[in-house]
């Protein structure tokens, strides 16, 4: 796969999710996303309003989307809480939400609880004409669990399935992205995230089927030459 | 401070908060909490119902409380989402909630946002006659910030201020607990948590003013001799 730097940039969610993130850092993130042509800025819920305001000041036909995270990074909060969090994020202007699957339910084989939680969030997102990515934390799953959650996604039709939060152990792997691409219906895209720090690795993940890359240092990703 | 093992146990919240926690582990946690006389079991929201059911089967005059976490561990979710999460936890039988302060607002000096978020949760908890602990993540705060959030707690009167989530860098320190005890009104208790793995350290924290200890291996804490 030979991607130009601008093609690669257009696939990156420029991301900052630390609990003590500063407003100045979010302002810089937004400015950089505009400058480099990133797909989106991915920020905590508390920074959605600020990011929307930052981007509203920019005159451009191709602005980054504001992306936020829901039930992050544990996924074990109540569906009602996730729904409330998503609703607020949409009200404040987020265009995309990256929602952590209920990993507790999943790891305990309670698939109806996993499904009901996702179904509610995917329905809300669809009704709001927004984009939803389901974070499955692939590094925590067995092959069987990863396949099963992708099959569930095929039934529920989120816009994306996303590999990782970046906060619970290892992040994206080539193997996980390949498995996801094999199992997921063609209409469901893949976001790879967590520990992606080199352009060569990002390009391998894209070649394996990733449509979007989440990275906390998107600029460094662009700067390096392709491997 | 010379605490007997049972006195120490009565101050410990026996804790398991990993995202992929298994039901069997929660069942064991509850059984151990009964056996050793721990103050509480601290589990993710998804396990509150199971923990309440486990403890309901036990005949004893002194049962551990079911404790859960809200807005955990980032603290940057919307107040409405935290409120919904707390309400569900109370409905399912949690007696105590450990709520993460909005660290994003705090680190950016937006104290009115910090206050409004806490005020809502403390009011809900008081109206529900439950116990609320405010997690301030002391290791992430400057001395000035730690003092200021304790002064805010004095105004809002939560039951406890708690040092740490255990998931964002270092946990409890003697220095933080001493500062908290100096600044907090006498009626507000302190929970120390995060990285407490030795009985000697637990006893030092208690001597410095901690009323409760959060630990993921409470039994090991009891087993070691006092230093």
Interface residues (C-beta under 8 A of the other chain):
Chain A: X17 X19 X20 X21 X22 X23 X44 X45 X46 X47 X72 X73 X74 X75 X76 X77 X78 X80 X81 X82 X83 X84 X85 X87 X88 X89 X102 X103 X104 X105 X107 X108 X113 X137 X140 X167 X168
Chain B: X17 X19 X20 X21 X22 X23 X44 X45 X46 X47 X72 X73 X74 X75 X76 X77 X78 X80 X81 X82 X83 X84 X85 X87 X88 X89 X102 X103 X104 X105 X107 X108 X113 X137 X140 X167 X168
